[in-house]
Amino acid sequence: MPQEALERAKFLDDYLKEHGKPIGPLHGLPISVKEHIGMKGRGLNAGFVAWWDKVAEEDAHALQILWRAGCVFYARTTQPQTLMHLACSSNLYGKTVNPFNRQLTSGGSSGGEGALIGLNGSVLGLGTDIGGSIRSPAANNGIYGLRPTGGRFPLDGLSAAKGAHGITPVMGPISTSRGGLRLLMKTAIDAKPWLRETSLFPFPWRDQESYLDTGSGKRLKVGVMWDDGVVRPHPPVTRALKELVQKLREVPGIEIVDWKPYRHDYAWERIASLYYCDGAHDVLDIITDGGEPMLPLSEFIIKENPYRRRLQIEDLWDLLKKNEEYKRAYARQWNDTATGVDANGNPTGMVDVILCPVGPGAAPSLNQARYWGYTAQWNLLDYPAVVFPVTKVKPDVDVVESDYIPRNEKDEFNYKLCKLYTR
């Protein structure tokens, strides 16, 4: 355990003995933290060999809040090279694998958190997300993860290359329970972090009662996206979704409708164009400075990304304009699910939440997590997204169609991964 954590734990124990009561909502709670998040006096390498000796000068804003709430930071967890993998491999630590099957990835980029929490080595942790980096490890390890809306959770104190800022990164909780997600979010927001980080929204945490408990008669309308129209999910993912939908249909007050995805292939083009506004020159320079080889998934998102280019200011303006146009189009589709209008002409009876796969399959083999569409979609739209466990792969049930004709190259690549479930 880091010396700072031991000192903090001793301080809390001494305070408890003297005052006879706990301090803070997280008193004594051990919390693990992705190494990407600055901790004073500790390394802050962002997965780069060149930055192996880079040290944080102060705790990240979120950690300062959680410290004051009484928690004990006891473990720091791994991240991949460049932080831009849905897996967790680096030339510093090697491969962080899935605790349930070492031939599979733990997910990424918060893969160390996912693996540790998945095997109950931690109950609550902090990760970051710019394309699925909280949700991927949560899904791969059968735990809970939340990607908050940008501007909702304190973000100051991260370490990253300069180029990946066209899409808003976020920090958020990963946990063994839904209650853990709520506890960490509420603690951070109750501290009014917007007083220091002025880019944050000054909205308090609200524990709103469920529509199903208020007696208002309002139905919870769940839109189910079975498929994003680009890459078809593997059989175990579709089965899990069907089982969950069947359970929801049995709950009074819940209405199930199908959700039609709107141009999710175009959405990937939008987000992949903005991951590296400098054409990834900064990242490539850091890798060169460290004399390290580029790993397969770094190659995928940088060198094999057909939308990556160095943007001039006019290019950036154009891309951001297209993003806003796409967001408005998606909002129109959402509003089109309305069944009425109110006195002000606003739509009512729309879908309340979208239920969809976290990814096109269960945890993939090492270096094979190449389709981000099911998670990055919501980064582009900046919608909050939560992951929760439903089931596990059943090889004798989740049979792969031998005569399936793939839609495109991405779908074909994903389909070939299906054989994993038939071994």
SEPAMI-311997 format. One record per residue (C-alpha): residue in one letter; residue number from 0; y, x, z. Coordinates in Angstrom, 1 decimal, always signed. Layout:
BEGIN
a, NUM, Y, X, Z
...
//
This chain:
BEGIN
m, 0, +0.0, +0.0, +0.0
p, 1, +3.5, +1.4, -0.9
q, 2, +5.4, +2.8, +2.1
e, 3, +8.2, +0.3, +1.5
a, 4, +5.6, -2.6, +1.9
l, 5, +4.3, -1.1, +5.1
e, 6, +7.8, -0.8, +6.5
r, 7, +8.6, -4.4, +5.5
a, 8, +5.4, -5.7, +7.1
k, 9, +6.2, -3.9, +10.3
f, 10, +9.8, -5.3, +10.3
l, 11, +8.4, -8.8, +9.9
d, 12, +5.9, -8.4, +12.7
d, 13, +8.5, -7.0, +15.0
y, 14, +10.9, -9.8, +14.2
l, 15, +8.2, -12.4, +14.8
k, 16, +7.3, -10.9, +18.2
e, 17, +11.0, -10.9, +19.2
h, 18, +12.0, -14.3, +17.9
g, 19, +8.8, -16.2, +18.0
k, 20, +9.1, -17.8, +14.6
p, 21, +8.6, -16.7, +11.0
i, 22, +11.5, -15.9, +8.6
g, 23, +11.5, -17.1, +5.1
p, 24, +9.2, -19.3, +3.1
l, 25, +7.1, -16.3, +1.9
h, 26, +6.7, -14.7, +5.3
g, 27, +3.8, -12.2, +5.2
l, 28, +2.6, -13.4, +1.8
p, 29, +1.2, -10.6, -0.3
i, 30, +2.5, -10.6, -3.9
s, 31, +1.5, -8.4, -6.8
v, 32, +4.1, -7.4, -9.4
k, 33, +3.8, -6.3, -13.1
e, 34, +5.0, -2.7, -13.4
h, 35, +7.5, -3.8, -16.0
i, 36, +9.6, -5.2, -13.1
g, 37, +11.8, -2.7, -11.4
m, 38, +10.9, -1.6, -7.8
k, 39, +13.1, +0.9, -6.2
g, 40, +11.7, +4.4, -6.2
r, 41, +8.7, +3.4, -8.3
g, 42, +7.8, +4.2, -11.9
l, 43, +9.3, +2.0, -14.7
n, 44, +7.5, +3.1, -17.8
a, 45, +7.2, -0.1, -19.9
g, 46, +3.9, +1.2, -21.2
f, 47, +5.4, +4.3, -22.8
v, 48, +4.1, +7.9, -22.2
a, 49, +7.7, +9.2, -22.8
w, 50, +8.8, +7.1, -19.8
w, 51, +6.0, +8.1, -17.4
d, 52, +8.5, +9.6, -15.0
k, 53, +11.3, +7.0, -15.3
v, 54, +12.0, +5.6, -11.9
a, 55, +13.8, +2.4, -10.9
e, 56, +17.1, +2.9, -9.0
e, 57, +16.9, -0.5, -7.2
d, 58, +14.6, -3.5, -6.9
a, 59, +14.8, -6.1, -9.6
h, 60, +16.9, -9.1, -8.6
a, 61, +13.9, -11.3, -8.3
l, 62, +12.2, -8.8, -6.0
q, 63, +15.3, -8.7, -3.8
i, 64, +15.1, -12.4, -3.4
l, 65, +11.4, -12.5, -2.6
w, 66, +11.8, -9.6, -0.1
r, 67, +14.4, -11.6, +1.8
a, 68, +12.1, -14.6, +1.7
g, 69, +9.6, -12.5, +3.7
c, 70, +6.9, -11.5, +1.2
v, 71, +5.0, -8.2, +1.1
f, 72, +4.7, -6.4, -2.3
y, 73, +1.3, -4.7, -2.1
a, 74, +0.2, -4.0, -5.7
r, 75, +1.8, -3.1, -9.1
t, 76, -0.2, -4.1, -12.2
t, 77, -0.7, -2.7, -15.7
q, 78, +1.0, -3.5, -19.0
p, 79, +0.3, -2.5, -22.6
q, 80, +2.1, +0.0, -24.8
t, 81, +5.4, -1.4, -26.0
l, 82, +4.8, -4.5, -23.8
m, 83, +4.2, -6.4, -27.1
h, 84, +0.4, -7.1, -27.0
l, 85, -1.5, -10.2, -26.0
a, 86, -3.8, -7.6, -24.5
c, 87, -3.3, -4.8, -22.0
s, 88, -4.0, -1.3, -23.4
s, 89, -1.9, +1.8, -23.1
n, 90, -2.2, +5.6, -23.3
l, 91, -1.2, +5.8, -19.7
y, 92, -3.9, +3.7, -18.1
g, 93, -6.4, +2.9, -20.9
k, 94, -7.7, -0.7, -21.3
t, 95, -7.3, -3.3, -18.6
v, 96, -10.3, -5.5, -19.3
n, 97, -11.4, -9.0, -18.4
p, 98, -13.0, -9.2, -14.9
f, 99, -15.5, -11.7, -16.1
n, 100, -16.6, -9.8, -19.2
r, 101, -15.6, -6.2, -19.8
q, 102, -16.0, -6.5, -23.5
l, 103, -13.1, -9.0, -23.6
t, 104, -9.4, -8.5, -23.0
s, 105, -7.6, -9.7, -19.8
g, 106, -4.7, -10.8, -22.0
g, 107, -1.2, -9.5, -22.1
s, 108, +1.3, -8.3, -21.7
s, 109, +0.9, -9.2, -18.0
g, 110, -2.8, -8.4, -18.3
g, 111, -3.0, -6.4, -15.1
e, 112, -1.7, -9.5, -13.2
g, 113, -4.1, -11.7, -15.0
a, 114, -7.1, -9.5, -14.2
l, 115, -6.2, -9.0, -10.5
i, 116, -5.5, -12.6, -9.8
g, 117, -8.5, -13.7, -11.9
l, 118, -10.8, -11.8, -9.6
n, 119, -9.0, -13.0, -6.5
g, 120, -7.4, -9.6, -5.7
s, 121, -4.1, -11.5, -5.5
v, 122, -3.1, -15.1, -5.1
l, 123, +0.4, -14.9, -6.5
g, 124, +2.1, -12.5, -8.8
l, 125, +5.1, -11.9, -11.1
g, 126, +4.8, -11.4, -14.8
t, 127, +7.1, -11.5, -17.9
d, 128, +6.8, -13.4, -21.2
i, 129, +8.4, -13.0, -24.6
g, 130, +5.6, -14.3, -26.8
g, 131, +2.8, -15.4, -24.4
s, 132, +2.7, -12.6, -21.9
i, 133, +2.2, -14.8, -18.9
r, 134, +0.2, -17.6, -20.5
s, 135, -2.2, -15.4, -22.3
p, 136, -3.5, -13.6, -19.2
a, 137, -3.5, -16.9, -17.3
a, 138, -5.7, -18.5, -19.9
n, 139, -8.0, -15.5, -20.4
n, 140, -8.7, -15.3, -16.6
g, 141, -8.9, -19.0, -15.7
i, 142, -5.8, -19.1, -13.5
y, 143, -2.3, -20.7, -13.5
g, 144, +0.8, -19.3, -15.2
l, 145, +4.3, -20.6, -15.9
r, 146, +6.8, -19.5, -18.6
p, 147, +10.1, -21.0, -17.4
t, 148, +12.9, -21.9, -19.7
g, 149, +15.2, -18.9, -20.3
g, 150, +18.1, -18.8, -17.8
r, 151, +16.1, -20.4, -15.1
f, 152, +14.5, -17.5, -13.2
p, 153, +16.3, -14.2, -12.3
l, 154, +15.7, -11.5, -14.9
d, 155, +17.8, -8.4, -14.0
g, 156, +15.9, -5.2, -13.4
l, 157, +13.3, -5.1, -16.2
s, 158, +12.5, -2.0, -18.3
a, 159, +12.1, -2.3, -22.0
a, 160, +13.1, -0.8, -25.3
k, 161, +16.4, -1.9, -26.8
g, 162, +15.1, -3.6, -30.0
a, 163, +13.3, -6.7, -28.7
h, 164, +16.2, -8.9, -27.7
g, 165, +16.4, -11.5, -30.5
i, 166, +14.1, -13.7, -28.5
t, 167, +14.9, -14.3, -24.8
p, 168, +12.4, -12.7, -22.4
v, 169, +11.6, -14.5, -19.1
m, 170, +10.0, -13.7, -15.8
g, 171, +7.7, -16.1, -14.1
p, 172, +4.8, -16.7, -11.7
i, 173, +1.0, -16.3, -12.1
s, 174, -1.2, -17.7, -9.4
t, 175, -4.6, -19.0, -8.4
s, 176, -3.0, -22.4, -7.8
r, 177, -0.3, -24.8, -9.0
g, 178, +1.1, -24.7, -5.5
g, 179, +1.6, -20.9, -5.9
l, 180, +3.7, -21.4, -9.1
r, 181, +5.9, -24.0, -7.3
l, 182, +6.3, -21.9, -4.2
l, 183, +7.6, -18.8, -6.1
m, 184, +9.9, -20.8, -8.4
k, 185, +11.4, -22.8, -5.6
t, 186, +12.0, -19.7, -3.5
a, 187, +13.8, -17.9, -6.3
i, 188, +15.9, -20.9, -7.3
d, 189, +16.8, -21.9, -3.8
a, 190, +18.4, -18.5, -3.4
k, 191, +21.0, -19.5, -6.0
p, 192, +20.4, -16.4, -8.2
w, 193, +23.2, -17.6, -10.6
l, 194, +25.8, -16.4, -8.2
r, 195, +24.8, -12.9, -9.2
e, 196, +23.3, -13.4, -12.6
t, 197, +25.9, -15.6, -14.3
s, 198, +23.7, -16.1, -17.3
l, 199, +21.4, -18.3, -15.2
f, 200, +21.7, -22.1, -15.0
p, 201, +23.2, -23.3, -11.7
f, 202, +20.6, -26.0, -11.2
p, 203, +18.8, -26.5, -7.9
w, 204, +15.0, -26.9, -7.7
r, 205, +13.9, -30.6, -7.9
d, 206, +10.6, -31.8, -6.5
q, 207, +10.7, -35.0, -8.5
e, 208, +8.0, -37.6, -7.7
s, 209, +5.5, -38.2, -10.4
y, 210, +6.1, -41.2, -12.7
l, 211, +2.7, -42.4, -11.5
d, 212, +3.8, -42.6, -7.9
t, 213, +7.2, -44.2, -8.1
g, 214, +6.2, -47.7, -8.8
s, 215, +8.8, -47.8, -11.6
g, 216, +6.2, -49.0, -14.1
k, 217, +7.1, -46.0, -16.4
r, 218, +4.1, -44.6, -18.2
l, 219, +3.6, -40.9, -18.6
k, 220, +3.3, -40.3, -22.4
v, 221, +1.2, -37.2, -23.3
g, 222, +1.3, -35.9, -26.8
v, 223, -1.9, -34.0, -27.7
m, 224, -1.6, -31.2, -30.2
w, 225, -5.2, -30.5, -31.2
d, 226, -4.4, -27.8, -33.8
d, 227, -1.1, -26.1, -34.8
g, 228, -1.9, -26.5, -38.5
v, 229, -2.2, -22.8, -39.1
v, 230, -5.2, -21.5, -37.1
r, 231, -7.9, -23.9, -36.0
p, 232, -9.0, -23.4, -32.4
h, 233, -12.5, -22.3, -31.6
p, 234, -15.1, -24.9, -30.4
p, 235, -14.8, -24.2, -26.6
v, 236, -11.0, -24.7, -26.8
t, 237, -11.4, -28.0, -28.7
r, 238, -14.1, -29.1, -26.3
a, 239, -11.9, -28.3, -23.2
l, 240, -9.0, -30.3, -24.7
k, 241, -11.3, -33.3, -25.5
e, 242, -12.7, -33.3, -21.9
l, 243, -9.2, -33.2, -20.4
v, 244, -7.9, -36.0, -22.7
q, 245, -10.9, -38.1, -21.7
k, 246, -10.1, -37.6, -18.1
l, 247, -6.4, -38.5, -18.6
r, 248, -7.4, -41.7, -20.5
e, 249, -9.1, -42.9, -17.3
v, 250, -5.9, -42.5, -15.3
p, 251, -3.7, -45.7, -15.1
g, 252, -0.2, -45.1, -16.2
i, 253, -0.9, -42.4, -18.7
e, 254, -0.6, -43.0, -22.4
i, 255, -2.2, -40.5, -24.9
v, 256, -0.8, -40.0, -28.4
d, 257, -1.5, -37.4, -31.1
w, 258, +1.2, -34.7, -31.6
k, 259, +1.8, -33.6, -35.1
p, 260, +2.9, -29.9, -35.2
y, 261, +6.1, -29.2, -37.2
r, 262, +5.9, -26.2, -39.4
h, 263, +4.4, -23.8, -36.9
d, 264, +3.8, -21.2, -39.6
y, 265, +7.5, -21.2, -40.4
a, 266, +8.2, -20.9, -36.6
w, 267, +6.2, -17.6, -36.5
e, 268, +8.2, -16.3, -39.4
r, 269, +11.4, -17.1, -37.4
i, 270, +10.3, -15.4, -34.1
a, 271, +8.6, -12.4, -35.8
s, 272, +11.9, -11.7, -37.6
l, 273, +13.7, -11.4, -34.3
y, 274, +11.3, -9.5, -32.1
y, 275, +12.8, -6.2, -33.4
c, 276, +16.4, -6.6, -34.4
d, 277, +16.7, -2.9, -34.9
g, 278, +13.6, -2.8, -37.1
a, 279, +11.7, -1.3, -34.1
h, 280, +13.4, +2.1, -34.5
d, 281, +14.0, +2.4, -30.8
v, 282, +10.3, +1.7, -30.0
l, 283, +9.1, +4.0, -32.6
d, 284, +11.4, +6.8, -31.4
i, 285, +10.1, +6.4, -27.8
i, 286, +6.5, +6.6, -29.0
t, 287, +7.3, +9.7, -31.0
d, 288, +9.1, +11.3, -28.1
g, 289, +6.0, +10.8, -25.9
g, 290, +3.7, +12.3, -28.6
e, 291, +1.3, +9.4, -28.2
p, 292, -0.8, +7.6, -30.8
m, 293, +0.2, +4.0, -31.7
l, 294, -2.5, +1.6, -30.5
p, 295, -4.0, -1.1, -32.8
l, 296, -2.0, -4.0, -31.4
s, 297, +1.2, -2.0, -31.5
e, 298, +0.5, -1.4, -35.2
f, 299, -0.1, -5.1, -35.7
i, 300, +3.2, -6.4, -34.2
i, 301, +5.3, -3.5, -35.6
k, 302, +3.9, -1.9, -38.7
e, 303, +1.9, -4.9, -40.0
n, 304, +4.6, -7.4, -39.2
p, 305, +6.0, -8.4, -42.7
y, 306, +9.1, -9.9, -41.1
r, 307, +10.3, -6.7, -39.3
r, 308, +13.4, -5.1, -40.7
r, 309, +16.5, -3.5, -39.4
l, 310, +19.1, -6.3, -39.2
q, 311, +22.7, -6.1, -40.2
i, 312, +25.0, -8.4, -38.3
e, 313, +25.1, -10.9, -41.2
d, 314, +21.3, -10.9, -41.2
l, 315, +21.2, -11.7, -37.4
w, 316, +23.7, -14.5, -37.8
d, 317, +21.6, -16.0, -40.6
l, 318, +18.4, -15.8, -38.5
l, 319, +19.9, -17.3, -35.4
k, 320, +21.3, -20.1, -37.5
k, 321, +17.9, -20.8, -38.9
n, 322, +16.4, -20.8, -35.4
e, 323, +18.9, -23.4, -34.3
e, 324, +18.2, -25.5, -37.3
y, 325, +14.5, -25.3, -36.5
k, 326, +15.1, -26.3, -32.9
r, 327, +17.1, -29.3, -33.9
a, 328, +14.4, -30.3, -36.3
y, 329, +11.7, -30.1, -33.6
a, 330, +13.9, -32.1, -31.3
r, 331, +14.2, -34.8, -34.0
q, 332, +10.4, -34.9, -34.2
w, 333, +10.2, -35.3, -30.5
n, 334, +12.8, -38.1, -30.5
d, 335, +10.9, -39.8, -33.3
t, 336, +8.1, -40.6, -30.8
a, 337, +10.4, -43.0, -29.1
t, 338, +9.5, -46.7, -28.8
g, 339, +13.0, -48.0, -28.1
v, 340, +16.7, -47.2, -27.3
d, 341, +18.8, -47.6, -24.3
a, 342, +22.3, -49.3, -24.0
n, 343, +23.9, -46.0, -25.3
g, 344, +21.6, -45.8, -28.3
n, 345, +19.6, -42.9, -26.8
p, 346, +15.8, -42.9, -27.6
t, 347, +13.4, -44.1, -24.9
g, 348, +9.7, -44.0, -24.5
m, 349, +9.3, -40.6, -26.1
v, 350, +6.5, -38.1, -25.4
d, 351, +7.0, -36.6, -22.0
v, 352, +4.9, -33.5, -22.4
i, 353, +2.8, -31.8, -25.0
l, 354, -0.8, -30.8, -24.2
c, 355, -2.1, -28.1, -26.4
p, 356, -4.3, -25.0, -26.6
v, 357, -3.0, -21.8, -25.0
g, 358, -4.5, -19.8, -27.9
p, 359, -7.0, -20.2, -30.8
g, 360, -9.9, -19.1, -28.6
a, 361, -11.1, -18.0, -25.3
a, 362, -10.4, -14.4, -24.2
p, 363, -10.9, -12.3, -27.4
s, 364, -12.6, -9.0, -27.8
l, 365, -10.5, -5.8, -27.2
n, 366, -7.8, -5.2, -29.8
q, 367, -8.5, -8.6, -31.5
a, 368, -5.7, -10.7, -30.0
r, 369, -3.7, -11.0, -33.3
y, 370, -2.6, -14.6, -33.4
w, 371, +0.4, -15.5, -31.1
g, 372, +1.3, -18.9, -32.7
y, 373, +0.1, -21.1, -29.9
t, 374, +2.3, -19.3, -27.3
a, 375, +5.2, -17.8, -29.2
q, 376, +6.0, -21.2, -30.6
w, 377, +7.4, -22.2, -27.2
n, 378, +9.3, -19.0, -26.8
l, 379, +11.1, -19.7, -30.0
l, 380, +12.0, -23.2, -28.9
d, 381, +12.6, -22.0, -25.3
y, 382, +10.5, -24.8, -23.8
p, 383, +9.0, -24.3, -20.4
a, 384, +5.2, -24.0, -20.6
v, 385, +2.5, -24.0, -17.9
v, 386, -1.2, -22.9, -18.2
f, 387, -4.0, -24.2, -16.0
p, 388, -7.8, -23.7, -16.0
v, 389, -10.1, -26.4, -17.5
t, 390, -13.5, -25.0, -18.3
k, 391, -15.4, -21.9, -19.5
v, 392, -17.2, -21.2, -22.7
k, 393, -20.7, -22.7, -23.0
p, 394, -22.6, -20.8, -25.7
d, 395, -25.3, -23.4, -26.0
v, 396, -22.7, -26.2, -26.5
d, 397, -19.9, -24.5, -28.3
v, 398, -21.6, -24.1, -31.7
v, 399, -19.7, -22.6, -34.6
e, 400, -19.6, -24.4, -38.0
s, 401, -21.4, -22.1, -40.4
d, 402, -19.9, -23.8, -43.5
y, 403, -16.2, -23.8, -42.3
i, 404, -13.7, -22.8, -45.0
p, 405, -10.7, -21.0, -43.5
r, 406, -7.2, -22.2, -44.4
n, 407, -5.6, -18.8, -44.7
e, 408, -6.1, -15.1, -43.8
k, 409, -5.1, -15.7, -40.1
d, 410, -7.5, -18.6, -39.8
e, 411, -10.3, -16.5, -41.5
f, 412, -9.7, -13.6, -39.0
n, 413, -9.9, -16.1, -36.1
y, 414, -13.0, -17.8, -37.5
k, 415, -14.9, -14.6, -37.7
l, 416, -14.2, -14.1, -33.9
c, 417, -16.2, -17.3, -33.3
k, 418, -19.5, -15.3, -33.5
l, 419, -18.7, -14.0, -30.1
y, 420, -19.7, -17.4, -28.7
t, 421, -23.1, -17.5, -30.5
r, 422, -24.5, -14.2, -29.1
//
